[in-house]
Amino acid sequence: MSVDQLFGKYRRLKKDLSAAYSQPQWNAALVDRLVEEIGTVEHELALHAPIGLRSPPLPEEGRGAEAP
């Protein structure tokens, strides 16, 4: 998926999430699904970021800090 398509999907999902939150009674399953999809799209967008803008990889869970 292109960056433009990802941004379009991201905007649509954020709009849908905002609409879901504006309801008097939230649909928890819908909110959870939208949040999950937004996270996935954000991850995909991050992978398309220019090299200098990428954040460093997180240390593996359960491993202590590397010795200097």
N, CA and C of each residue as an Amber inpcrd file, in Angstrom:
protein
   204
   0.8470000  -1.1680000   0.0000000   0.0000000   0.0000000   0.0000000
   0.9010000   1.2420000   0.0000000   0.5360000   2.2440000  -0.7870000
   1.3560000   3.4560000  -0.8730000   1.1650000   4.3150000   0.3790000
   2.0640000   5.2580000   0.5650000   1.9800000   6.1640000   1.7130000
   0.6830000   6.9670000   1.6470000   0.3060000   7.4280000   0.4550000
  -0.9400000   8.1830000   0.3060000  -2.1480000   7.3260000   0.6980000
  -2.1520000   6.0740000   0.2890000  -3.2450000   5.1760000   0.6580000
  -3.2700000   4.9450000   2.1640000  -2.0900000   4.7780000   2.7590000
  -2.0140000   4.5760000   4.2010000  -2.5260000   5.8000000   4.9560000
  -2.1320000   7.0110000   4.5050000  -2.6230000   8.2170000   5.1640000
  -4.1390000   8.3420000   5.0170000  -4.6650000   7.9890000   3.8520000
  -6.1120000   8.0160000   3.6540000  -6.8190000   7.0500000   4.6000000
  -6.2700000   5.8590000   4.7200000  -6.8480000   4.8640000   5.6230000
  -6.7460000   5.3430000   7.0650000  -5.6040000   5.9420000   7.4150000
  -5.4020000   6.4600000   8.7720000  -6.4470000   7.5310000   9.0980000
  -6.6400000   8.4770000   8.1850000  -7.6220000   9.5450000   8.4140000
  -9.0290000   8.9750000   8.5660000  -9.3820000   7.9930000   7.7320000
 -10.7130000   7.3880000   7.8100000 -10.9000000   6.6750000   9.1460000
  -9.8770000   5.9210000   9.5650000  -9.9730000   5.2060000  10.8340000
 -10.0870000   6.1690000  12.0130000  -9.3200000   7.2720000  11.9870000
  -9.3960000   8.2610000  13.0660000 -10.7800000   8.9090000  13.1070000
 -11.3480000   9.1790000  11.9350000 -12.6940000   9.7470000  11.8620000
 -13.7110000   8.7540000  12.4280000 -13.5850000   7.4920000  12.0490000
 -14.4910000   6.4550000  12.5590000 -14.3500000   6.3070000  14.0690000
 -13.1220000   6.3800000  14.5750000 -12.8930000   6.2610000  16.0160000
 -13.5210000   7.4440000  16.7520000 -13.3620000   8.6270000  16.2030000
 -13.9590000   9.8180000  16.8050000 -15.4810000   9.6760000  16.8520000
 -16.0580000   9.1800000  15.7690000 -17.5070000   8.9680000  15.7250000
 -17.9270000   7.9160000  16.7500000 -17.1400000   6.8610000  16.8860000
 -17.4690000   5.8060000  17.8510000 -17.4200000   6.3480000  19.2830000
 -16.4340000   7.2060000  19.5710000 -16.3170000   7.7890000  20.9080000
 -17.4190000   8.8040000  21.1910000 -18.0050000   9.3840000  20.1490000
 -19.0310000  10.4050000  20.3570000 -20.3950000   9.8020000  20.7050000
 -20.5260000   8.5070000  20.5650000 -21.7860000   7.8440000  20.8960000
 -21.9950000   7.8220000  22.4110000 -23.2520000   7.9410000  22.8470000
 -23.5170000   7.9010000  24.2990000 -23.0240000   6.5970000  24.9400000
 -23.1740000   5.5060000  24.2410000 -22.6830000   4.2080000  24.7220000
 -21.6820000   3.6910000  23.6990000 -20.4280000   3.5470000  24.1160000
 -19.3980000   3.0960000  23.2040000 -19.5750000   1.6230000  22.8650000
 -19.2930000   1.2980000  21.6280000 -19.2340000  -0.0900000  21.1920000
 -17.7810000  -0.5290000  21.3950000 -17.5260000  -1.2230000  22.4970000
 -16.1520000  -1.5680000  22.8700000 -15.4500000  -2.3910000  21.7990000
 -16.1620000  -3.3080000  21.1720000 -15.5440000  -4.1400000  20.1340000
 -15.1240000  -3.2870000  18.9360000 -15.9650000  -2.3250000  18.5580000
 -15.6340000  -1.4390000  17.4450000 -14.4420000  -0.5600000  17.7890000
 -14.4520000   0.0300000  18.9780000 -13.3420000   0.8900000  19.4140000
 -12.0470000   0.0910000  19.4360000 -12.0770000  -1.0990000  19.9940000
 -10.8820000  -1.9480000  20.0490000 -10.3550000  -2.2690000  18.6520000
 -11.2700000  -2.5990000  17.7320000 -10.8640000  -2.9350000  16.3610000
 -10.2330000  -1.7200000  15.6770000 -10.8600000  -0.5540000  15.8450000
 -10.3320000   0.6540000  15.2180000  -8.9540000   1.0160000  15.7720000
  -8.7950000   0.9150000  17.0890000  -7.5010000   1.2210000  17.7120000
  -6.4330000   0.2590000  17.1990000  -6.7830000  -1.0020000  17.0760000
  -5.8360000  -2.0040000  16.5520000  -5.4440000  -1.6810000  15.1130000
  -6.4330000  -1.3310000  14.2820000  -6.1490000  -1.0100000  12.8870000
  -5.3060000   0.2570000  12.7730000  -5.5940000   1.2480000  13.6140000
  -4.8090000   2.4890000  13.6000000  -3.3570000   2.1810000  13.9390000
  -3.1370000   1.3440000  14.9330000  -1.7770000   0.9540000  15.3020000
  -1.0500000   0.2670000  14.1620000  -1.7550000  -0.5820000  13.4500000
  -1.1670000  -1.2860000  12.3120000  -0.7820000  -0.3030000  11.2090000
  -1.6730000   0.6430000  10.9240000  -1.3940000   1.6360000   9.8830000
  -0.2350000   2.5380000  10.3120000  -0.2100000   2.9430000  11.5830000
   0.9080000   3.7590000  12.0760000   2.2330000   3.0170000  11.9180000
   2.2290000   1.7260000  12.1960000   3.4350000   0.9150000  12.0350000
   3.8640000   0.8880000  10.5680000   2.9100000   0.6730000   9.6730000
   3.2240000   0.6460000   8.2430000   3.7620000   1.9970000   7.7840000
   3.1780000   3.0850000   8.2740000   3.6770000   4.4110000   7.9130000
   5.1020000   4.6090000   8.4220000   5.3780000   4.1300000   9.6140000
   6.7220000   4.2630000  10.1790000   7.7520000   3.5120000   9.3260000
   7.3530000   2.3970000   8.7650000   8.2640000   1.6320000   7.9170000
   8.5770000   2.3650000   6.6180000   7.6910000   3.2790000   6.2020000
   7.8970000   4.0610000   4.9810000   8.6470000   5.3590000   5.2520000
   8.9250000   5.6690000   6.5210000   9.5890000   6.9270000   6.8710000
  11.0120000   6.9220000   6.3290000  11.4990000   8.1140000   5.9640000
  12.9050000   8.1940000   5.5450000  13.8150000   7.6800000   6.6570000
  14.9270000   7.1190000   6.2970000  15.8480000   6.4820000   7.2440000
  16.1640000   7.3860000   8.4280000  16.4360000   8.6520000   8.2100000
  16.8030000   9.5680000   9.2910000  15.6790000   9.8400000  10.2680000
  14.4470000   9.5690000   9.8780000  13.3050000   9.8540000  10.7420000
  12.8020000   8.6240000  11.4930000  13.3570000   7.4810000  11.2050000
  12.9230000   6.2580000  11.8850000  13.4400000   6.2540000  13.3100000
  12.6200000   5.7600000  14.2020000  13.0670000   5.6580000  15.5890000
  13.9230000   4.4040000  15.7370000  14.8290000   4.4080000  16.7040000
  15.6640000   3.2230000  16.8900000  14.8100000   2.0470000  17.3520000
  15.2170000   0.8370000  17.0230000  14.4440000  -0.3340000  17.4620000
  14.4510000  -0.4340000  18.9790000  13.3360000  -0.8920000  19.5180000
  13.2440000  -1.0690000  20.9630000  14.0350000  -2.3120000  21.3750000
  14.6250000  -2.2740000  22.5730000  15.3420000  -3.4760000  23.0350000
  14.3610000  -4.6310000  23.2000000  14.8790000  -5.8210000  23.0110000
  14.0200000  -6.9960000  23.1620000  13.5360000  -7.0950000  24.5950000
  12.2930000  -7.5240000  24.7330000  11.7070000  -7.6590000  26.0540000
  12.4690000  -8.7100000  26.8580000  12.7100000  -8.4130000  28.1180000
  13.3760000  -9.3650000  28.9910000  14.8850000  -9.2380000  29.0050000
  15.4390000  -8.4290000  28.0910000  16.8990000  -8.2480000  28.0670000
  17.2480000  -6.9760000  28.8020000  18.2830000  -7.0190000  29.5490000
  18.7660000  -5.8330000  30.2600000  19.5000000  -4.9040000  29.3140000
  19.8670000  -3.7650000  29.8090000  20.6080000  -2.7990000  28.9960000
  21.9610000  -3.3910000  28.6260000  22.3870000  -3.0720000  27.4260000
  23.6850000  -3.5490000  26.9640000  24.7930000  -2.8770000  27.7680000
  25.8450000  -3.5870000  28.0260000  26.9890000  -3.0140000  28.7480000
  27.7270000  -2.0720000  27.8110000  28.2230000  -0.9290000  28.3250000
  28.9240000   0.0230000  27.4650000  30.2370000  -0.4940000  26.9480000
